[in-house]
Amino acid sequence: MLAAAEATMDQAANDDAERARNRAQLYAPPKGQRRRRTRDGERDRPTGDGMKMRDAQQLMAQLAAQDAHLAGGRSG
């Protein structure tokens, strides 16, 4: 959807500078948005996939435990 909006704005632009301004405005974060910090000081900002590092580590530990449980005594 953003690509279609960007293409429409590019077609309406008169020059490269206007295209750059339009692109900056299109992809800018919403006005008034501020990043908050959690109580423990960690930024309330997810990593690229939307997960905090500690959540990803907890998930990996859970998966490793489940894998060990399901594998039982079998060896690869």
N, C-alpha and C positions, 0 to 999 in steps of 0.2 A: 504494500500500500504506500509506503514511503517512496519507493522507487517511482511509482506512478505520479505522485505529487511532485517529486523532484524533476521528473521529465517534463511535466506541464509547466513548472516554474522556469525551467531552463529554456523552453520554447518561447516563453513570454519575455525573457530577459533581453535587454538590448546589447549588453557586452559581458565580457568575462568577469569584470568586477561585480556587476549586479548578480551574476550567477553565483559567485563566491559568497556574497552577502545573503542571498536566498538560501544557499546550502547551510551556512552557519546558523541562520535563524531556524531552519527546518530541524536541524539536529541538536540544537541547544537544549539544555535541561529546562524543565518548567520553571517559570519565575517564582521566587519565594521558596523554592525547595532547598532545604538545608540538610546536611548529613548530621545525623545524631550519633552520639556515643552511648554504648550500653553502660550498665552500672560497673562492669569490670574494666571499663576503659577501652574495650575493643570497638572498633568502628562498626556501626550497624550497616555494613555494606557487604553484600555477598561477593564471593569470587565470581569468576566468569560464568560458571554454570549455575549460579544462584545459591550456592551452599557456602556456609562459613567453614573455615579450615577445621575447626574442632568438631563440627558436625560430620564432616567428611571422614575424619579420623575415627570417630565413634562408629560410623557406618562400616568402615573397613574392618574394625575390630569385631563388630557383630557378624559380618560376613565370614571372617576368618574362623570365628568360633562355630558358626553354623556349618561351614565347610568341614572343619575337623570332626564335628559331631556326625555329619552325614557320611563322611569317609570311613568312620569307625576304625577298624583294624586293617582296612585295606591299604596297600601301598601301591604307588604308581609304577 
